[in-house]
Amino acid sequence: MNITEKQKELVKKYLKKSYTEIYQLLLDLDDKITEIGFDENYDINEEGILLQRLYDDLYYQNSEI
């Protein structure tokens, strides 16, 4: 799994664990975005933007090109 130290820190901060499988990490990250990433009007908030960027970066870093 391709992940930087900074990304690992964010994963531990928001998901409270470490991962060895990208698939499970992305699933759990998606759940966290849904849980805390939107305000009361369902607009993406700052945490949502941060976590979505993390999701996108991890997805592309770990996809086969």
C-alpha positions, 0 to 999 in steps of 0.5 A, a space after each residue: 500500500 502506497 501511503 505517506 507518513 502525513 497521510 498515515 497521521 491523518 488516518 490514525 487521527 480520524 479512523 483511530 487505527 492503521 491499515 494494511 489493505 487499501 480497500 478497507 481503508 478507503 471504505 472506512 474513510 468513505 464512511 468517515 466522510 459521510 459521518 463528519 464531512 458535511 454540515 447541517 445543509 449537507 454542504 461539504 465542510 473543511 474536514 470533509 474537504 480534507 478527508 476527500 482529498 486524502 481519499 482521492 490521493 490514496 486512491 490514485 497512489 494505489 491504483 494501477 495505471 
